[in-house]
């Protein structure tokens, strides 16, 4: 392993064109300095003026209400739907057994159609109703970043977003709890593995936003540490864009003759560039980040998916001895469904949240839930062979990362 002292010789300032650096700085300034603008509703209610009820979540005394804005339609709908289905498997089992302290869990889900403005309005609507105990299971970095400021301002726990961006963690404060490994941990695991295989020339396709450009700098530092080189950092379209200049992107990735290409994007953009690279007969190794999902990516790629490796932040769901995976498979089978990585992530998130609800007592409040979640760690709670460690100083619950690959049949091998 190569270690260095002093400046890293390959940084984003050398990788990116001037336009990209200006975009990154501009986005970061806007994100850090933008004032909060209250969202107004009928009856002249504003989010800033909406008080948190003493027992949020009460609907009579029979239900615990959770809120969720999710892409049930649009470009991110497949992974979002799989995540929700996995969570509902666990919630349904809990409800069938009598609920938590005699109260059933109800997940109120609004479709945001993969649109960040709708994410904000849906989230504000859920909070303004005054009944939800927590926001649960938002899918994707952009939707989570859109909703999180509203949750923080209203003092509503924002639990288990399917996102690991450092920007999210930086802004999360006390209301954010995650049950998946962070983006830096995932990138570090993958680049260490790539360099260890002797693939010392790596190209990175990243989102054309502040986090994407930060990834270029981080990847360059990590590869230098592990004995490799980042030979290209190429931006793609933004998180809600609908079209991609695929041929130009492929040209930029292949120009530096990489031995491996790392693709950091949603399922639609990841599948599109992989198909384009396959058409160019690229013979190197291609990796997709967990944001692309597993099952959804394999479905989009078909035969072109063979050999593509994907990072995952949960155990392999189809076989293996992890008790949580066995439990999830049995629940999916009983419900007539099929297991998936994203579904297992939703199942784990629901299970951990339910433990927090149990510890919150018979009269849960948002503050009680935060304190209860902070008490969960692998010394006092067994998720099923999957470590979750929260505390008052850390709401990042998991460090688990692994890789799997798509086989010739479209199934995953581990």
N, C-alpha and C positions, 0 to 999 in steps of 0.2 A: 504494500500500500504506500503510495507516494504522499508525503506530507510536505507542506510548504510554509514558509514564513514570509510575511509581507504581502503585497498585493497579489491577487490572483491574476495570472497573465491573460486570461480570457474572460472578459466581462461583457455585460449587455451593451455597454457603451461602444464596444468594438464590434459586436454582432449586429446591432440594429442600425438601420438608417436613421438619419436625423429626424424624419417624420415620426418614426415609431417612438423615439425617445420623447419627443414633444407630446405625443398622444398619451404616453404613460404618465408623464408629469402632470398634464392637464387633468386626466381622470383622477389621479390621486389628490390633487388640490380640490377638485369639486367634491369628491367623496368625503374629504376630511373637513371641508369648510361649509358645505351646503346647510343652510338653516332648515329646521323642521317647519313644514307648512301644514297646519291642521287641516284635516279632511272633514268637510261639513256634510251632514246628513239631513234627511227630513227631520222635522221637529226641531231644527236648529241645534242639534247635538253635535259637538265636536269631540274628537278623540281626546284632546288634551283636557277636556272638561269632564270626561266620563269617569266617575269614581269606580274603583275596584270594590265590588261587593264583599262583605265580610265573609260570606261563604260562597264564593264563585263556584259554579258547577252545580248548584242546587236547581233542580227542576221539580218542585215539590221536594220530596226527600228520596226519590226513587232512582235518580240518574246522576252520573258524573259526566259532564259534557266536555268534550274536547273539540277544538276547532282546527280546520285544515283547509288551506287553499291549494289545489292540486291540478296538474295538467291532465285532466281526464280526456281532453282532446288536444290536438296540436302536435307539434314535433317531438315533445318529450312525453307523450302520453303513455307509451308502452312501459317504460321503466317506472313511471309514477304509479300506474295501475298495478303493476306487480308488487310494488312496495306496499301499497294500500291493502291489497289482497292478503299479503303475508301478515300484516298487522291485524287485520280483521279476523284471521284464523285464531289468533290468541285471544283477542277481545271476545269473540263469540264463545270460546271455550270457558272463559271466566264468567260470562253472563249466564251460560247454561248451568254453571255450578253455583249460581246464586249471586254473582257479582262480588264486589269488594265491600265488606261491611254491610252487605245486604243491598247495595246500590249497583245498578247496571251501568255499564259504560256505553256512551253513545258518541260516535265520531261524526261530527257535522262537517261534510266536505263540500266545498264550492269549487266549480270548474273555472280555472283561470285561463284556459285555452292557450297555455304557454306564452302568456303576455304579462309582462312585469307590471303594467299599469293595473291590470285586473287583479294581480296578486295583491297589490296595495289596497285596492278598494274592497276586495273580498275580506282581507285581514282586518281592515278597519271596521267593516260591517260585523264580523264575528265578535270583535272586541266590544264594539258599541252596544251589542245586545246585553252585555253585562253578566252572562251566565256561564261562559266557558271557564274552566279551571286552568287550561293550558292550551297552547298551540302545539300541534303534533305533526311530525313527518312531512315537512315540506321537501320537495324533491328538486335538487339542483342549486347551484351557487347563486345564480341571478335571482330566482324567486326568493331564496332565503335572505339575500341581502336586501331585497325590496321590502320584506315583511319584518325583519328583525328590529329596525328602529321603532316601529309601531308597538311591538311587543315590549320593548324596553321601556318606552315612555309610559305604557299602561301598567307595567309591573306584572306582565303575564309570562309565565315560563314558556320558553321556546325550545321544545324537546325533540331531539333526534332528527334534525334536518339531514337529508341525504346529500351532504356537501361537506367538504373538508378544507375549503379555502382559508388561508391565513387571514384574508381580509374579513371573513366571517368571524373567526376567532378573535381578531383584534377588536372588533366592534361589539362582541357578544355580551360582555359584562356578566352580571350575575344571573341573568335570565336564560342564557344559552347553555344547554347540555347536549353533548354529542356522544353517540355510541359507535362511531366509526373512526378509524385512524385518520389523522389530519393529512392534508395534502403533502406537506413536507416529509412526513414519515413515509408516505406511499412512494414519493419520488425518490427518496433516499434508498428505500428497499430495492426498487426496480433498477436504478442506476448502478448500485453495488453489484447486483446480479448480472447486469449486462457487461460491466467491466470485468467481472470475474470469469466470464465466458470468453474473454479475449476480444470482445467486440469494441475496439478502442476508438472507433469513429462513429459518432452518434449524431443524428439530426433530430430536432424537436419541432413538432407542429404544435402551436399553442394558440389560445384565444387572443384576439386583437384587443386586449384590454390591459388594465394595469397589472392584474394578477398574472396574466400571460407573460408579460415582459419581465415580471419578477421571477417567474419560473425559468426563464432563459438564464438569468444571472445565477440562480440557485443551481440549475443543472450544470452550468459550466464549473462552478466551484466544486460540486460533488464529484463530477467526472475527473477533474484535475486531482482531487484527493485520492480517487480510486485508480488512477493510472490511465484514464481515458481522455478523450477530447470531444468537446461539443463543436462539431464542424458547421452546423447551421441551426439557426433559430428562425423559424418561418411563421408569421402570423396568419391566422385564418379569420373568417368572418366572425362577428360578434355573436353573443349567446342567443339572440332572438332573430338573427338574420336568416333568410330563406334561400339564398343562392350563394354559390362558392365559385371562385375562379380556379377550378380544379386543375386545369392544365398548367397554369402559371405556378400554382402551389407545388405541383409535382415537379416542375422544372427546378424550382428553388430548392426543394428537398434533395433531389438527385444530383444536382450540380456538383456537390462536394463529395460524391461517391461514399455515402455512409454505409457502414456495415450493419447498422441497426437504425430504425426510425421509430421514435416514440411519439405517439399521437395522443394529445390531451384535448379532448372535445366531447361533446354530447354524442349520442348514438347515431344521429343523422349525419353529422359532419365526419365522424370517425369512419362510418361505413362508406361514405362517398369517396374519401381520399384513399381508403384501402382498395376499393374497386379500381380507382384510377391508377394506383401504383401497380396493381396486378396486371392491368392492361398494358402498362409499360414494361412488363416482365421484370420487375424489380426482384432480385434474388436474395436480398438480405432479410433480416428478421424484423418483423413489425410487432410493436407492442401498443396496446390501447390501455388507457387508464380506466379505473373502476367507474368513473362517471358515465362511461359508455354502456355500463351494465354488462351482462353476460348473454343471457338468453335473447334479449332484444337485438344485440349486435349480431349474434349468430344467425338469427332469423333474417336480418337485412342482407347479410353477406352471402348466404347460401353456400355453394361450392367454393366461392372465393375466400371463405373464411378459414380454410384449412391452414393450420400452422400459425395463425395469429394468436399471440399470447395476450392475456388480459390480467391486470392486477385485480385482486379482490380483497375486500376488507372484512369478510366473514369466512368461516370454514366451508369446505366443499360440501354442497348440500345433497348430492346424489348417493354418496356412499362414504364410508369412514366411520370412525368410532366416536367422534365428538357428540356428546349426548344431546346438545342443543340441535344438531343437524338431524339426528334420529327422531327427536321429538317433533321437529318441524315436518319432516317427511311423513310421519304418521298422521299428523294433523292435516296436511295437504291431501294425502290419500283418502282420508275419511271424508273430506269435503269434496272429493271428486276433482281435485286440481293437481297440477304438476309442480314440482319444486323448482326453484331458481335461486341464484345468488341474491338478487334484489328482494325476492320474496322472503328469504331467510333474514335479510337485514331488517325488513319491516317487522318480522316476527320477534326478533331479538329486542328491537326498540319497544314494542308493545309489552313484552315480558318485563323489561326493566322498569318501564313506567308504572306498570301495575304494582310492582314491589314498592315503588315510591308512594303510590296511592295507599297501599296497605299501611305503610309507616306513617302516613299523614293522619291516621285516625278516622273516627266516625264523622267528624265535622271538618273536612279538609278545607284549607284556604290556599291561596297561591303561595303565601309565605311558608306555610307548613309544608307544602309540597317541595319547595326549594330546599328547605332544611332536611326533609326526609331523603331526597335524592342525594344530597351531599353526604349522607351517612352510609351510602351503599359502596361497598368495596368487596374485593374477592376474599377477604378474611371473614366477612359476615354474610355473604350472599353468593350462592353458586348459580350462575345463569345456565350452566350445563356444559362446563368445560371451556367457556368463553369468558375471559376476564373483563370485568367492568370495575373501574376504580374512579369514584368521584370523591371529592373532599371540598371543604370550604374554599380552598385555594386553587382547585383544579376541577373544571367541569368537562374535561376531555376524557371520556370514559375508556377508550380502547386504543391500543397500539397495534392491533392485529393486521398484518398484510401478508398475502400469499399471491402466487400466480397460477394460472391455469391456461390451457391452450385449447383452441377449437380443433376438433378432429375432422377427418374427411367426411363423416356423416353429419356434421353440424353439432354433435354433442361435445361436451367438455371433458378433457382429461386432466388429471392433477398429478 
